[in-house]
């Protein structure tokens, strides 16, 4: 697991959802050279050389992909795009309120995948 990816991901999540680990089971795992964070067994965010990606519901993705600097995740240069994930640009991450809402949507979406 790349320490820089893990550290960045942990820092961002502590900033927007400091009590998440107290209310849910979180696990960080390797995922195609990136670090993925699982909430109660489902991936909701990943960090790799592509940047930071959130797993989001279709309507939210449609809205985000309308913005020029938001793109789908590709773990490999010639690989396929992961359809449920959007790479979140720094300008959105720096907008604390907006980023927090997206993280909350991502968590809720991932939890809805639980059996």
Phi and psi in radians as a Rosetta constraint file:
Dihedral C 1 N 2 CA 2 C 2 CIRCULARHARMONIC -1.286 0.35
Dihedral N 2 CA 2 C 2 N 3 CIRCULARHARMONIC 2.031 0.35
Dihedral C 2 N 3 CA 3 C 3 CIRCULARHARMONIC -0.985 0.35
Dihedral N 3 CA 3 C 3 N 4 CIRCULARHARMONIC -0.671 0.35
Dihedral C 3 N 4 CA 4 C 4 CIRCULARHARMONIC -1.148 0.35
Dihedral N 4 CA 4 C 4 N 5 CIRCULARHARMONIC -0.688 0.35
Dihedral C 4 N 5 CA 5 C 5 CIRCULARHARMONIC -1.142 0.35
Dihedral N 5 CA 5 C 5 N 6 CIRCULARHARMONIC -0.782 0.35
Dihedral C 5 N 6 CA 6 C 6 CIRCULARHARMONIC -1.087 0.35
Dihedral N 6 CA 6 C 6 N 7 CIRCULARHARMONIC -0.827 0.35
Dihedral C 6 N 7 CA 7 C 7 CIRCULARHARMONIC -1.061 0.35
Dihedral N 7 CA 7 C 7 N 8 CIRCULARHARMONIC -0.801 0.35
Dihedral C 7 N 8 CA 8 C 8 CIRCULARHARMONIC -1.053 0.35
Dihedral N 8 CA 8 C 8 N 9 CIRCULARHARMONIC -0.795 0.35
Dihedral C 8 N 9 CA 9 C 9 CIRCULARHARMONIC -1.120 0.35
Dihedral N 9 CA 9 C 9 N 10 CIRCULARHARMONIC -0.802 0.35
Dihedral C 9 N 10 CA 10 C 10 CIRCULARHARMONIC -1.071 0.35
Dihedral N 10 CA 10 C 10 N 11 CIRCULARHARMONIC -0.766 0.35
Dihedral C 10 N 11 CA 11 C 11 CIRCULARHARMONIC -1.082 0.35
Dihedral N 11 CA 11 C 11 N 12 CIRCULARHARMONIC -0.787 0.35
Dihedral C 11 N 12 CA 12 C 12 CIRCULARHARMONIC -1.100 0.35
Dihedral N 12 CA 12 C 12 N 13 CIRCULARHARMONIC -0.748 0.35
Dihedral C 12 N 13 CA 13 C 13 CIRCULARHARMONIC -1.195 0.35
Dihedral N 13 CA 13 C 13 N 14 CIRCULARHARMONIC -0.652 0.35
Dihedral C 13 N 14 CA 14 C 14 CIRCULARHARMONIC -1.130 0.35
Dihedral N 14 CA 14 C 14 N 15 CIRCULARHARMONIC -0.570 0.35
Dihedral C 14 N 15 CA 15 C 15 CIRCULARHARMONIC -1.213 0.35
Dihedral N 15 CA 15 C 15 N 16 CIRCULARHARMONIC -0.741 0.35
Dihedral C 15 N 16 CA 16 C 16 CIRCULARHARMONIC -1.683 0.35
Dihedral N 16 CA 16 C 16 N 17 CIRCULARHARMONIC -0.490 0.35
Dihedral C 16 N 17 CA 17 C 17 CIRCULARHARMONIC -2.426 0.35
Dihedral N 17 CA 17 C 17 N 18 CIRCULARHARMONIC 1.222 0.35
Dihedral C 17 N 18 CA 18 C 18 CIRCULARHARMONIC -1.083 0.35
Dihedral N 18 CA 18 C 18 N 19 CIRCULARHARMONIC -0.411 0.35
Dihedral C 18 N 19 CA 19 C 19 CIRCULARHARMONIC -1.804 0.35
Dihedral N 19 CA 19 C 19 N 20 CIRCULARHARMONIC 0.185 0.35
Dihedral C 19 N 20 CA 20 C 20 CIRCULARHARMONIC -1.015 0.35
Dihedral N 20 CA 20 C 20 N 21 CIRCULARHARMONIC -0.756 0.35
Dihedral C 20 N 21 CA 21 C 21 CIRCULARHARMONIC -1.168 0.35
Dihedral N 21 CA 21 C 21 N 22 CIRCULARHARMONIC -0.383 0.35
Dihedral C 21 N 22 CA 22 C 22 CIRCULARHARMONIC -1.388 0.35
Dihedral N 22 CA 22 C 22 N 23 CIRCULARHARMONIC -0.451 0.35
Dihedral C 22 N 23 CA 23 C 23 CIRCULARHARMONIC -1.830 0.35
Dihedral N 23 CA 23 C 23 N 24 CIRCULARHARMONIC -0.255 0.35
Dihedral C 23 N 24 CA 24 C 24 CIRCULARHARMONIC -2.451 0.35
Dihedral N 24 CA 24 C 24 N 25 CIRCULARHARMONIC 2.754 0.35
Dihedral C 24 N 25 CA 25 C 25 CIRCULARHARMONIC -1.449 0.35
Dihedral N 25 CA 25 C 25 N 26 CIRCULARHARMONIC 2.032 0.35
Dihedral C 25 N 26 CA 26 C 26 CIRCULARHARMONIC -1.913 0.35
Dihedral N 26 CA 26 C 26 N 27 CIRCULARHARMONIC 2.455 0.35
Dihedral C 26 N 27 CA 27 C 27 CIRCULARHARMONIC -2.426 0.35
Dihedral N 27 CA 27 C 27 N 28 CIRCULARHARMONIC 2.346 0.35
Dihedral C 27 N 28 CA 28 C 28 CIRCULARHARMONIC -1.816 0.35
Dihedral N 28 CA 28 C 28 N 29 CIRCULARHARMONIC 2.268 0.35
Dihedral C 28 N 29 CA 29 C 29 CIRCULARHARMONIC -2.407 0.35
Dihedral N 29 CA 29 C 29 N 30 CIRCULARHARMONIC 2.752 0.35
Dihedral C 29 N 30 CA 30 C 30 CIRCULARHARMONIC -1.209 0.35
Dihedral N 30 CA 30 C 30 N 31 CIRCULARHARMONIC 2.500 0.35
Dihedral C 30 N 31 CA 31 C 31 CIRCULARHARMONIC -2.613 0.35
Dihedral N 31 CA 31 C 31 N 32 CIRCULARHARMONIC 1.681 0.35
Dihedral C 31 N 32 CA 32 C 32 CIRCULARHARMONIC 0.940 0.35
Dihedral N 32 CA 32 C 32 N 33 CIRCULARHARMONIC 0.772 0.35
Dihedral C 32 N 33 CA 33 C 33 CIRCULARHARMONIC 1.478 0.35
Dihedral N 33 CA 33 C 33 N 34 CIRCULARHARMONIC -0.039 0.35
Dihedral C 33 N 34 CA 34 C 34 CIRCULARHARMONIC -1.924 0.35
Dihedral N 34 CA 34 C 34 N 35 CIRCULARHARMONIC 3.121 0.35
Dihedral C 34 N 35 CA 35 C 35 CIRCULARHARMONIC -2.009 0.35
Dihedral N 35 CA 35 C 35 N 36 CIRCULARHARMONIC 2.229 0.35
Dihedral C 35 N 36 CA 36 C 36 CIRCULARHARMONIC -1.956 0.35
Dihedral N 36 CA 36 C 36 N 37 CIRCULARHARMONIC 2.532 0.35
Dihedral C 36 N 37 CA 37 C 37 CIRCULARHARMONIC -1.934 0.35
Dihedral N 37 CA 37 C 37 N 38 CIRCULARHARMONIC 2.255 0.35
Dihedral C 37 N 38 CA 38 C 38 CIRCULARHARMONIC -1.860 0.35
Dihedral N 38 CA 38 C 38 N 39 CIRCULARHARMONIC 2.403 0.35
Dihedral C 38 N 39 CA 39 C 39 CIRCULARHARMONIC -1.993 0.35
Dihedral N 39 CA 39 C 39 N 40 CIRCULARHARMONIC 2.087 0.35
Dihedral C 39 N 40 CA 40 C 40 CIRCULARHARMONIC 0.834 0.35
Dihedral N 40 CA 40 C 40 N 41 CIRCULARHARMONIC 0.700 0.35
Dihedral C 40 N 41 CA 41 C 41 CIRCULARHARMONIC 1.623 0.35
Dihedral N 41 CA 41 C 41 N 42 CIRCULARHARMONIC -0.011 0.35
Dihedral C 41 N 42 CA 42 C 42 CIRCULARHARMONIC -2.147 0.35
Dihedral N 42 CA 42 C 42 N 43 CIRCULARHARMONIC 2.332 0.35
Dihedral C 42 N 43 CA 43 C 43 CIRCULARHARMONIC -1.118 0.35
Dihedral N 43 CA 43 C 43 N 44 CIRCULARHARMONIC 2.389 0.35
Dihedral C 43 N 44 CA 44 C 44 CIRCULARHARMONIC -2.251 0.35
Dihedral N 44 CA 44 C 44 N 45 CIRCULARHARMONIC -0.323 0.35
Dihedral C 44 N 45 CA 45 C 45 CIRCULARHARMONIC -2.655 0.35
Dihedral N 45 CA 45 C 45 N 46 CIRCULARHARMONIC 2.583 0.35
Dihedral C 45 N 46 CA 46 C 46 CIRCULARHARMONIC -2.480 0.35
Dihedral N 46 CA 46 C 46 N 47 CIRCULARHARMONIC 2.732 0.35
Dihedral C 46 N 47 CA 47 C 47 CIRCULARHARMONIC -2.377 0.35
Dihedral N 47 CA 47 C 47 N 48 CIRCULARHARMONIC 2.201 0.35
Dihedral C 47 N 48 CA 48 C 48 CIRCULARHARMONIC -2.677 0.35
Dihedral N 48 CA 48 C 48 N 49 CIRCULARHARMONIC -2.861 0.35
Dihedral C 48 N 49 CA 49 C 49 CIRCULARHARMONIC -1.157 0.35
Dihedral N 49 CA 49 C 49 N 50 CIRCULARHARMONIC -0.307 0.35
Dihedral C 49 N 50 CA 50 C 50 CIRCULARHARMONIC -1.300 0.35
Dihedral N 50 CA 50 C 50 N 51 CIRCULARHARMONIC -0.306 0.35
Dihedral C 50 N 51 CA 51 C 51 CIRCULARHARMONIC 2.054 0.35
Dihedral N 51 CA 51 C 51 N 52 CIRCULARHARMONIC -2.505 0.35
Dihedral C 51 N 52 CA 52 C 52 CIRCULARHARMONIC -1.968 0.35
Dihedral N 52 CA 52 C 52 N 53 CIRCULARHARMONIC 2.299 0.35
Dihedral C 52 N 53 CA 53 C 53 CIRCULARHARMONIC -2.188 0.35
Dihedral N 53 CA 53 C 53 N 54 CIRCULARHARMONIC 2.427 0.35
Dihedral C 53 N 54 CA 54 C 54 CIRCULARHARMONIC -1.950 0.35
Dihedral N 54 CA 54 C 54 N 55 CIRCULARHARMONIC 2.480 0.35
Dihedral C 54 N 55 CA 55 C 55 CIRCULARHARMONIC -1.528 0.35
Dihedral N 55 CA 55 C 55 N 56 CIRCULARHARMONIC 2.132 0.35
Dihedral C 55 N 56 CA 56 C 56 CIRCULARHARMONIC -2.375 0.35
Dihedral N 56 CA 56 C 56 N 57 CIRCULARHARMONIC 2.756 0.35
Dihedral C 56 N 57 CA 57 C 57 CIRCULARHARMONIC -1.183 0.35
Dihedral N 57 CA 57 C 57 N 58 CIRCULARHARMONIC 2.739 0.35
Dihedral C 57 N 58 CA 58 C 58 CIRCULARHARMONIC -0.910 0.35
Dihedral N 58 CA 58 C 58 N 59 CIRCULARHARMONIC -0.770 0.35
Dihedral C 58 N 59 CA 59 C 59 CIRCULARHARMONIC -1.113 0.35
Dihedral N 59 CA 59 C 59 N 60 CIRCULARHARMONIC -0.721 0.35
Dihedral C 59 N 60 CA 60 C 60 CIRCULARHARMONIC -1.149 0.35
Dihedral N 60 CA 60 C 60 N 61 CIRCULARHARMONIC -0.711 0.35
Dihedral C 60 N 61 CA 61 C 61 CIRCULARHARMONIC -1.086 0.35
Dihedral N 61 CA 61 C 61 N 62 CIRCULARHARMONIC -0.748 0.35
Dihedral C 61 N 62 CA 62 C 62 CIRCULARHARMONIC -1.000 0.35
Dihedral N 62 CA 62 C 62 N 63 CIRCULARHARMONIC -0.795 0.35
Dihedral C 62 N 63 CA 63 C 63 CIRCULARHARMONIC -1.125 0.35
Dihedral N 63 CA 63 C 63 N 64 CIRCULARHARMONIC -0.753 0.35
Dihedral C 63 N 64 CA 64 C 64 CIRCULARHARMONIC -1.190 0.35
Dihedral N 64 CA 64 C 64 N 65 CIRCULARHARMONIC -0.726 0.35
Dihedral C 64 N 65 CA 65 C 65 CIRCULARHARMONIC -1.191 0.35
Dihedral N 65 CA 65 C 65 N 66 CIRCULARHARMONIC -0.213 0.35
Dihedral C 65 N 66 CA 66 C 66 CIRCULARHARMONIC -1.290 0.35
Dihedral N 66 CA 66 C 66 N 67 CIRCULARHARMONIC -0.258 0.35
Dihedral C 66 N 67 CA 67 C 67 CIRCULARHARMONIC -1.560 0.35
Dihedral N 67 CA 67 C 67 N 68 CIRCULARHARMONIC 2.309 0.35
Dihedral C 67 N 68 CA 68 C 68 CIRCULARHARMONIC -1.001 0.35
Dihedral N 68 CA 68 C 68 N 69 CIRCULARHARMONIC -0.563 0.35
Dihedral C 68 N 69 CA 69 C 69 CIRCULARHARMONIC -1.721 0.35
Dihedral N 69 CA 69 C 69 N 70 CIRCULARHARMONIC 0.227 0.35
Dihedral C 69 N 70 CA 70 C 70 CIRCULARHARMONIC -1.868 0.35
Dihedral N 70 CA 70 C 70 N 71 CIRCULARHARMONIC 2.318 0.35
Dihedral C 70 N 71 CA 71 C 71 CIRCULARHARMONIC -2.424 0.35
Dihedral N 71 CA 71 C 71 N 72 CIRCULARHARMONIC 2.852 0.35
Dihedral C 71 N 72 CA 72 C 72 CIRCULARHARMONIC -1.250 0.35
Dihedral N 72 CA 72 C 72 N 73 CIRCULARHARMONIC 2.830 0.35
Dihedral C 72 N 73 CA 73 C 73 CIRCULARHARMONIC -1.466 0.35
Dihedral N 73 CA 73 C 73 N 74 CIRCULARHARMONIC 2.398 0.35
Dihedral C 73 N 74 CA 74 C 74 CIRCULARHARMONIC -2.254 0.35
Dihedral N 74 CA 74 C 74 N 75 CIRCULARHARMONIC 2.000 0.35
Dihedral C 74 N 75 CA 75 C 75 CIRCULARHARMONIC -1.248 0.35
Dihedral N 75 CA 75 C 75 N 76 CIRCULARHARMONIC -0.479 0.35
Dihedral C 75 N 76 CA 76 C 76 CIRCULARHARMONIC -2.233 0.35
Dihedral N 76 CA 76 C 76 N 77 CIRCULARHARMONIC 2.515 0.35
Dihedral C 76 N 77 CA 77 C 77 CIRCULARHARMONIC -0.892 0.35
Dihedral N 77 CA 77 C 77 N 78 CIRCULARHARMONIC -0.772 0.35
Dihedral C 77 N 78 CA 78 C 78 CIRCULARHARMONIC -1.753 0.35
Dihedral N 78 CA 78 C 78 N 79 CIRCULARHARMONIC 0.201 0.35
Dihedral C 78 N 79 CA 79 C 79 CIRCULARHARMONIC -1.443 0.35
Dihedral N 79 CA 79 C 79 N 80 CIRCULARHARMONIC 3.054 0.35
Dihedral C 79 N 80 CA 80 C 80 CIRCULARHARMONIC -1.451 0.35
Dihedral N 80 CA 80 C 80 N 81 CIRCULARHARMONIC 2.746 0.35
Dihedral C 80 N 81 CA 81 C 81 CIRCULARHARMONIC -1.383 0.35
Dihedral N 81 CA 81 C 81 N 82 CIRCULARHARMONIC 2.408 0.35
Dihedral C 81 N 82 CA 82 C 82 CIRCULARHARMONIC -1.416 0.35
Dihedral N 82 CA 82 C 82 N 83 CIRCULARHARMONIC 2.012 0.35
Dihedral C 82 N 83 CA 83 C 83 CIRCULARHARMONIC -1.216 0.35
Dihedral N 83 CA 83 C 83 N 84 CIRCULARHARMONIC -0.420 0.35
Dihedral C 83 N 84 CA 84 C 84 CIRCULARHARMONIC -1.661 0.35
Dihedral N 84 CA 84 C 84 N 85 CIRCULARHARMONIC 0.131 0.35
Dihedral C 84 N 85 CA 85 C 85 CIRCULARHARMONIC -2.170 0.35
Dihedral N 85 CA 85 C 85 N 86 CIRCULARHARMONIC 2.504 0.35
Dihedral C 85 N 86 CA 86 C 86 CIRCULARHARMONIC -2.178 0.35
Dihedral N 86 CA 86 C 86 N 87 CIRCULARHARMONIC 2.368 0.35
Dihedral C 86 N 87 CA 87 C 87 CIRCULARHARMONIC -1.376 0.35
Dihedral N 87 CA 87 C 87 N 88 CIRCULARHARMONIC 2.125 0.35
Dihedral C 87 N 88 CA 88 C 88 CIRCULARHARMONIC -1.622 0.35
Dihedral N 88 CA 88 C 88 N 89 CIRCULARHARMONIC 2.096 0.35
Dihedral C 88 N 89 CA 89 C 89 CIRCULARHARMONIC -1.245 0.35
Dihedral N 89 CA 89 C 89 N 90 CIRCULARHARMONIC 2.777 0.35
Dihedral C 89 N 90 CA 90 C 90 CIRCULARHARMONIC -0.962 0.35
Dihedral N 90 CA 90 C 90 N 91 CIRCULARHARMONIC -0.650 0.35
Dihedral C 90 N 91 CA 91 C 91 CIRCULARHARMONIC -1.077 0.35
Dihedral N 91 CA 91 C 91 N 92 CIRCULARHARMONIC -0.587 0.35
Dihedral C 91 N 92 CA 92 C 92 CIRCULARHARMONIC -1.351 0.35
Dihedral N 92 CA 92 C 92 N 93 CIRCULARHARMONIC -0.719 0.35
Dihedral C 92 N 93 CA 93 C 93 CIRCULARHARMONIC -1.052 0.35
Dihedral N 93 CA 93 C 93 N 94 CIRCULARHARMONIC -0.669 0.35
Dihedral C 93 N 94 CA 94 C 94 CIRCULARHARMONIC -1.279 0.35
Dihedral N 94 CA 94 C 94 N 95 CIRCULARHARMONIC -0.295 0.35
Dihedral C 94 N 95 CA 95 C 95 CIRCULARHARMONIC -1.530 0.35
Dihedral N 95 CA 95 C 95 N 96 CIRCULARHARMONIC 1.534 0.35
Dihedral C 95 N 96 CA 96 C 96 CIRCULARHARMONIC -0.847 0.35
Dihedral N 96 CA 96 C 96 N 97 CIRCULARHARMONIC -0.842 0.35
Dihedral C 96 N 97 CA 97 C 97 CIRCULARHARMONIC -1.099 0.35
Dihedral N 97 CA 97 C 97 N 98 CIRCULARHARMONIC -0.820 0.35
Dihedral C 97 N 98 CA 98 C 98 CIRCULARHARMONIC -1.182 0.35
Dihedral N 98 CA 98 C 98 N 99 CIRCULARHARMONIC -0.759 0.35
Dihedral C 98 N 99 CA 99 C 99 CIRCULARHARMONIC -1.094 0.35
Dihedral N 99 CA 99 C 99 N 100 CIRCULARHARMONIC -0.724 0.35
Dihedral C 99 N 100 CA 100 C 100 CIRCULARHARMONIC -1.054 0.35
Dihedral N 100 CA 100 C 100 N 101 CIRCULARHARMONIC -0.744 0.35
Dihedral C 100 N 101 CA 101 C 101 CIRCULARHARMONIC -1.095 0.35
Dihedral N 101 CA 101 C 101 N 102 CIRCULARHARMONIC -0.703 0.35
Dihedral C 101 N 102 CA 102 C 102 CIRCULARHARMONIC -1.180 0.35
Dihedral N 102 CA 102 C 102 N 103 CIRCULARHARMONIC -0.708 0.35
Dihedral C 102 N 103 CA 103 C 103 CIRCULARHARMONIC -1.079 0.35
Dihedral N 103 CA 103 C 103 N 104 CIRCULARHARMONIC -0.753 0.35
Dihedral C 103 N 104 CA 104 C 104 CIRCULARHARMONIC -1.069 0.35
Dihedral N 104 CA 104 C 104 N 105 CIRCULARHARMONIC -0.739 0.35
Dihedral C 104 N 105 CA 105 C 105 CIRCULARHARMONIC -1.117 0.35
Dihedral N 105 CA 105 C 105 N 106 CIRCULARHARMONIC -0.679 0.35
Dihedral C 105 N 106 CA 106 C 106 CIRCULARHARMONIC -1.125 0.35
Dihedral N 106 CA 106 C 106 N 107 CIRCULARHARMONIC -0.790 0.35
Dihedral C 106 N 107 CA 107 C 107 CIRCULARHARMONIC -1.081 0.35
Dihedral N 107 CA 107 C 107 N 108 CIRCULARHARMONIC -0.823 0.35
Dihedral C 107 N 108 CA 108 C 108 CIRCULARHARMONIC -1.056 0.35
Dihedral N 108 CA 108 C 108 N 109 CIRCULARHARMONIC -0.748 0.35
Dihedral C 108 N 109 CA 109 C 109 CIRCULARHARMONIC -1.118 0.35
Dihedral N 109 CA 109 C 109 N 110 CIRCULARHARMONIC -0.790 0.35
Dihedral C 109 N 110 CA 110 C 110 CIRCULARHARMONIC -1.098 0.35
Dihedral N 110 CA 110 C 110 N 111 CIRCULARHARMONIC -0.711 0.35
Dihedral C 110 N 111 CA 111 C 111 CIRCULARHARMONIC -1.148 0.35
Dihedral N 111 CA 111 C 111 N 112 CIRCULARHARMONIC -0.511 0.35
Dihedral C 111 N 112 CA 112 C 112 CIRCULARHARMONIC -1.222 0.35
Dihedral N 112 CA 112 C 112 N 113 CIRCULARHARMONIC -0.265 0.35
Dihedral C 112 N 113 CA 113 C 113 CIRCULARHARMONIC -1.449 0.35
Dihedral N 113 CA 113 C 113 N 114 CIRCULARHARMONIC -0.235 0.35
Dihedral C 113 N 114 CA 114 C 114 CIRCULARHARMONIC -1.162 0.35
Dihedral N 114 CA 114 C 114 N 115 CIRCULARHARMONIC 2.476 0.35
